[in-house]
Amino acid sequence: MESSNSAWIIIHRMRIPILVIIITFAISITGLMLIPGRDADGNVYHFTFFDAFYFVSYMATTIGFGEIPYEFTYPQRLWVNFTIFITVIGWFYGIGTIVALVQDKKLARELALARFRSKIEKIAEPFIIVLGYNNVTREIISRLNQEGIRIVVVDKDETKIEQIELENYIPEVPAISADTTKPATLKLAGIHHKNCKAVVVLFEDDIKNAKIALMCKLLNKKVDVIVKSTTKENTEHLRNIGIRHIEDPFKIISDRLYFEITAPYIWLLEMWVFGHILKIRKREFLPKGKYIICGYGRMGHALAHALERAGIEYVSIDIKSSDYKKKKQSALYGDAEDIQMLIRAGIKEASCIIAATKDDMINLTILSTAKKLNPNIYTIARENSLEDISIFKSARIDKVYILERILAKYTYNFIAHPLANKFIRLIHKKDNIWAMNLVGQLRATIGKNPLLFEVTIDEEEAYALYHELMAGATITLEVLKRSRANWREHNRIIFLLYHNPQKRETILLPPDDLEIEPGAALLVASDEEAKTDFEYIINNYYELHYVRTGKELIPGILGKLIQAA
């Protein structure tokens, strides 16, 4: 479709210039053929069509090879003088049209669409459609791209598409500038493609997100849609239309604050999944006592809800960043009026202050002012953009919630590590004692910083194990813990989750005697050596046979004879 549009634009724009060139050539050639000339002996001759065409071709392009096949007569030269002007003008007109055509935005758009569609059709692996290119999606794309997951990007802003091209992602990230709210755009991006697995919709506008999510579900019911929603009403609407993965950064922060106060080891396990070491640092223990929340918008309400759940006393100060800057003509907090407001809120006896406005500079100056009034107060800041990380680091704030990074990590985790995402949801239903025991088990078995990875029991990721199970073998999780060096010993490995999609079965901390089934998936914690052993065992028949039986598998006929005996 796009290639035919491109061809139509070229033909439409070039038809007059081509017609002009054809007419000027025809007039020039006809004249040369009709005007008689003289050969070297003085005999009359007439140009053939080929000779006339050849002469006019190099004359019109101003190359000039001279008079052929014989010296011209004066009538011929007069005709040549006339045709030089009309043919050169015709060529310049044609060349000018070509230059204008090359610069034509409509043609460039059609050619870009054709290239984009071609790239989508050539993708043979599962891919994710990301709508919008900003700080959040840039981090998601970068991390997914490093793992070889294919991404397709659509953004309305052409300059952002140019930025993607300059990133030089490997594998390539096809990108196109288009209106993300139109069904035609989603079709162009490949939502109907059999390899399209998910669509990421993380715009700031909840209504826009809901509209796009509904279109995605109508166009492809099987595709996963990852949507940002920051209000309860919008979240309920999304659930009603069948969206199962809804990301609310304010709820995520609310849950984290609640667990950090009431169940720090559940908080620690969640943070470990996202790369935190398996240890709670001293400064990460939140204080008890009175809290002050500055900024009572969506995040302020979410944090207040967490404190209410935890039974913590709090006071809220409703600071709207836009109104504050307009009133004070500044983004700096801390004049006499501001200080009196903090004193009335109880800053001097408070244990913690949270700056949760939409403006990073206001948040920083709120905490700076609070520290002057109460040097021992625990400080928590909302950071709205990843671009201001260095400023917040230098401010020595006790805890920083970076909305964009939280959203990026959760989205990445859902796509690249779905079992880790399930693990987080399940541990939220446990208590702190359970979580503390698991942390103790992980540290005692593996160490301070266990690796976390997941594997699906299929032909690609667990070749030997998959084929043995398909052949009817019974293999338990305990077998996969065994060491390749000595099958009677276990590696430093803990299975955190077993998920069987066929049976819709998910088991947290599965028992060692659980029989594995093909197609199931495992979330595993281990050290580097145990991970290497585990990968060898599930992919190599000889290693798998050894840990199962304690005997080496001998290949060939000799091995079969020994087994038979």
N, C-alpha and C positions, 0 to 999 in steps of 0.2 A: 504494500500500500504506500509506504513512505518513499520507496524507490521510484514508483510510478509518478508520485507527486513531484519528486525532484526532476524527473525527466520532463514532465509537463511544463514546469516552470522554465526550464532551460529552452525548450522548444518555443514556448510562448514568447519569451524575451528575445530570442535570436531569430525569429522568423523574418522580421523586416530587414535586419542587417544581412542575413544570408540572401534574401531576395535582392537587395541592393547590389551585393557582390556578383550574383548570378547575372543580373541585367547589365551591369557595367562590363563584365567579361564578355557577355554575348554581343554587345554593341561593338566592343573593341575587336573581337575575333572576326565578326562579320565584315567589318570595314577592311581589315587586313586581307581577308580572303577575296573581297571584291575589287580592291584597288590593284591594278596591274603593276608588276615590277619588271626589272631587267636583270638577266643573268650576266655572267662575266663576258659572254660573247655578244651581248646586246639583244638577246632574244627575250620576248615577252614571257613572263611566267606569273602564276598565281600561287599564293600561299596555300598549302594544304591545311586542313583543320588542325592537325597535330602541330605543325610548325607555328601556326598562328597562336594556338593555345600555349605552347611552350614559351614563345616570345612574350606574350601578354603576362604570363605567370611571373617571370622574373622582372619584367618591367614594372608591374603593379606593386610588387614587394620591394621595389627600389634597389634590387641587387645589381642588375645591369650587366649583361654579358656581351653587348654589342649587337650590330645589325647582322642577322642571319636569314637565310643561308647566303645571301648576296647583299651588297651595299644597296641601301634603300634609295628610291627615287624621291624627288621633292614632294609629290603628292602623298607618298607613304610616310615621309617624315612629318608632314603637316598633320596627318591623321594620328601619328604616334604622339605628337605634342598634345593634341586634344585628348587622347585616351589616357595619357599619363595623369592628367588632373582628375578625370572622373574615377579612374580605378584606385588611385591613391586615396582620394576622399572616401571611396567605398570601403577600403581596407581600414582606414583610421576610424570610420564610423563603427565598423564591426569590432575592432580591437577595443574601442571605448565602451561598447556595449558589454563585451566580455569582462572588462575590468569592473564595470558597474555590477555585473552579474555575480562576480566573485565576492563582492562586498555586500551583496543583497542578504539582508537578515532572514528573510523568509526562506530563501534557498538554503542558507547555512543551517537554519532550524530543521528543515526537512532532511538534509544530509545527516545532521546529528541524530535525528530520530531513527533514520535508517541504520546508522552504525550501532546505536543503542539496542535496537530490536535484534540486530544480528548477534550482538554479544550475549543477549539474554537467551537466544535460541541455542547458542553454543555451550551454555553452562550445563555440564553433565552431572554435577554434584548437587546435593541439597543446598539451598541458598535462603537468605533472609532479606526481606525488603525493609529498608530503614527509611521512614518518611521524615524529612527535615534533617539539616546538618547544622549542629550547634555544639557547644562544649560537651554536653552529655553524650550525644550520639557519636561525636568524634572519638571520645574515649572508648565507647562500646565497639565501634568499627575497628579501631586500632588493636584492641585486645582480641577480638574475634579473628581479625586478619592474621595475627601472629600464630593462631592455632589452625590456620588454613581453612577457616569457615568462609564460604563465599557470601558476599554482601552486594546488594543492589541498592543504590541511593537515589531518592527523588527529593528535590528541593526547588521551591519557586524562584529562588535567587540565583541568577546565573553566576555571580561572583563566587558563591559558595561551591558551585560545581567546578569552577576553575581551580579552587583551592584543593578539592579532592584530586584533580588530575595532577596537581603539583606535588601531592603527597607521595606519588609513585608507589602505591600499595602493591605488594606481591603476595598472593595472586591479585590480579587487577580487580578494582571495584568499579563496575559500570555505573555511571551517574548521568542523570538528565535533569534539565530544568523544566518543571511542569507544575501545574496546579494540583496539589495533593488531595484536594477535596472532590475531584471529579473521577467517576468510575473509569473513564477512558484512560486516565493516568495510571490507575492501579492495574488495568489490563495490560497497558504498555510495559509496566514494570515486571510483569510475569506472574501476577497473582493466580492465573489459571494454569500456570506451568506445573507439571507433575512434581517437580523438585522444589517448589516453593513451600517452605515449612513454617514460616512465621512472618508476621508484619509487626514492626515496631513503630508505635505512635506515641510520641512523648512531647507534644506541643504544650505550650503554657495554657492555651485555651481549652478548658474542659469540654465545652460544647463542640468545638471543632474535633477534638479527640473522639467524642461519642459518635459524631456523624461519620467520621472515617471508619471507626470500628464497625459500625452497622453495615456500611458498604462492603467492607472486607468480608464479613460473615455472609452477606447476600451473594457475593461473587464466588466465594469458596468456603464452604462450611467446614472443611477439614483443616484449614490453615489456623495455626495458633495466632492470636492477636494479643500483643503486649501493649497495654494502654495505661497512660498516666491519668489519674483522677485525684482531685484534691478536695472533693466535697462528698458528703455522705449520700446526697440525693443522686449525684451523677454516678457514683459507684453502684448504687442499687439499680439504676437504669441499665448500666453496662452488664450487670449480672443477669438481669431479666432478658437481655438479648443474647445471652449465651457466651459472654466473654469470661473466661476463667482465670486469666492472669491480669489483675488490675494493680497498678503500682501507685500508692499514695505515699510520697516521701514524708509527709507530716505524720502519718500513722506509723511508719517505720521508726521515725525518731521518737514518737510517743512510746512505742513498745520498748525501744532500747532504754529509754530513761526509766521506765517502770521496772524492767528486769534488772537494770544496773543498781537500782535502789533496793529492790525486794529479793532478787534472785541473781546475784552477780555471776554465778557460775553458768547459768543459762546464757546470760549476756556474753560471757567469755567464750562459750562454745560457738555462739553465732559469729562473734568477731574473729575467732580462729578460722572459721570457714572462709572468711574474707581476707585472711592473711596475717592476722594478729598472732603473736606467740601465745602459747598455752599457759599464760601466767598473767595474773592481775597485778599491774604495777600499783605502787602505793598511791600515786596521784589519781588513779582511776577509781578508787573507792569514793563514792559520793557521800557527802556529809548528811547527817540527820539535822533536823531543825527547820527553821523558817526559810522559804525560798521566795525570791522576788522575780517576777516575769515582766520584762520591759518589752512591750510590743504584743498586743492582744489580738492579732489577726488569726489566720488559719493555723500557723505554727504555734502561736501563743495558746490558743484553745487546745491544740493537741497536747502540748506540754502540761497544761493545767489538768487535762483529763488523766494524764499519767500520774501526776502528783496526787490527785484525788483517789485514784485506784490504790496508790501506795500508802494513803493515809498521811500525807505530808502537808503541813500548813503552808499556804502560799498567799502572796499578794500580787495582784496584776496592775501594771501601769499601762494604760492604753495609749501607746505612742504610734501614730501613723507617720511613716517616714516622709511621705509627700507633703502632708499638712505641716509637719514639723519644719521642714526645710523652707516651705513657703512663709510660715509665720516668723521664723528666726532668721531667714535669709542666710542659712548656713546648715551644713551637715555635721557640725561639731556640737556635741552634747556636753553641757557642763557649766552653764552660766548659773547665776544665783538662784533663779527660778527652778532650774533643773535640780540643783543640789537640795533645795528645800523639798522638792517632790520626793527625792530619794529618802531624805530624813523622815518625812511623814510616812513613807512606806515601811520604815523600820530597817534601814540599811545597816545601821551600826550594830544591831543584834542579829541580823540575818546570817544564815550559814552559807547561802549560795544565791547568786544573781545570774539570771539568764537574759541575754540581749538577743531578742528574736524579731527584730524589725526587718524590712526588706532592703534596708540600706546598710552596706557593710561598714561605711565610715561612722555612721551613727552608732552601730553596735560596738565598734572599737572604742569610741569615746565614752559611751555609757559605762563600759567595764573599767576604763581608765579612771573615770570619775569615782566609780564605786570603790576602787582600790584605795584611792586617796582617803575616802571616808571610813573604810574598814579594810585595813591591809591584809587581814587573815581570811577574807571572804573567798569562797570558791567561785570561779568564774566560768561560765559557759556561753559560747557565742554561736550565733547562726551565721554561716558564711554562704552567701547566695551564689557566688560565681567561683569557678576554678581559677580564674585569672588573678584572684587576690590572695592566693595561698601564702606567698612569701611575706605579705604584710601581717597576716594573722600569726604566722610562725614567730615572727620577731616580737609580737606583742605579749608573749608569755602567758597566754590564756590557758587555763587548766584543761578545758575540753572544747573542741570545735566541731560543730555539725555542718558538714559541707553538703548541701542539698544535692548539687549536681553530681558529686562523686557517689553519694549513697544511691541515687537513682541509676547511675551508670553501672555500678557494681551489681545491684540487684537484677537489672536487665541482662547483663552479661551472664550472671550465674544461671538465670532461668534458661538461657539459650545453650550455653556451653556445658553447664554442670547441673542438669535438672534434678539429680538425686540429692545434691547438696542443698538445693532449694527445698526439696521435700523434707530433708533432715531438719532444717531450720524450723519449718512449720510444725513438725512433730515434737521437737524439744520444747517449744513454747507451751505445750500442754503438760509438761512435766514440772516437778518442783525443784527447789534449789539443792536439796539433799541428793536427789537422783543425779543431777548435773554434776555436783561436786564429786560423787563417786565415780562418774564416767571420766571426769578430768583426772582424778587420781589414778584410775586404771590406765588411761592413755599415757600419763607421765611416767608411771611405774613400768609399763610394758615397752614404751617406745622412746620417751624422752620429752624434753621441753618443747620441741618444735616438730611434731609429727607431720609427715607428708599426707596430703588428702587427695585421693584420686578415685575415679569411678570407671567401671568396665562393664560392657555388655557381653553376655555370653552368646556371641554369634561367630560366624566364620571369619569375620574381619578382625575382631579384637581378641578372640580366644579360640583359635583354630583347632587345636588338639582337644581341648575340653569339650568344645561344641560337638565335634564329630564323635567323641566317645559317648557323650550323653545321647546323641541321636541314634547311636548303635545299641542303646539300651543299658549302658553302664550306670551304676548307682554311685554317685560321688557326693560326699558331704563337704561342708565348709571346713571341717577340721583337716581334711586331706590337703586343702589348698594352703593351710598354715604351715605345713611341714617344710623342713629345710632340704635343699638339694644336696647338701653335704652329708646330712644324716637324717634319714626319714623319721627316726624316732624323736627328733627334736623339732620344736616349733620356731618359726621366725617371729620377729617382732612385728606382729600384724594384728589388727582388730577390725572385724567387719562391723561397720556402723549401721548399714541399711541393706536390706534385701528387697528388691522390687520385681514382682512378676506381673507384667502388664496383661498377659493373657488371662490370668486368674484375678486380676485387679487386687493383688495382694502386696501389701507393704509391711515389712517387719523391721522394727527398730531394734538394734542390737540382737540380730538373729542368733540362735543357739548353734553350737558347733556341729550338732548332729543333723542339722537341716540339710535335706537332700536338694541339690541344685538342679534346676531345670533349664533346658535350652531356651534362649530368648530373655532370660532374667537379667537383672543388672545389679551390681554390687557397688556400694560406697565403702571405700577402704581407707584405713589409716595405717601407716607403716613408716619405717625408716627407709633410706635409699637402698640399702642392701636387700631388705625384705621385699621391696617393690620389684627389684631386678629378679629375684628368685621367683616371685609370684608370676611375673610376666613370662619367664622361661617355662614355668610349669604349665600354664594354661595354653601355651602355644606350641609346645614341643612334646611329641608323643613319648619320647624316651624319658624325659624328665617327669612327665605325668605318670608314666608306668612305674618309675622308681619310687615316687612318694606314695603311690597307692599300694605297692607290693613289697617294697624294700629290695627288689631285685632289678638288675639291669636288663633292659630289653635288647636282645640280640637280633640284629636285622637278618633278613634273607632266609634261605632254606634251613640253615643250621638252627636259627632261632625257633622256627616252626617245629623242627624235630625235637629240640629240647623241651619245648612246651608240651608237645604230644607225649613225651616220655614222663 
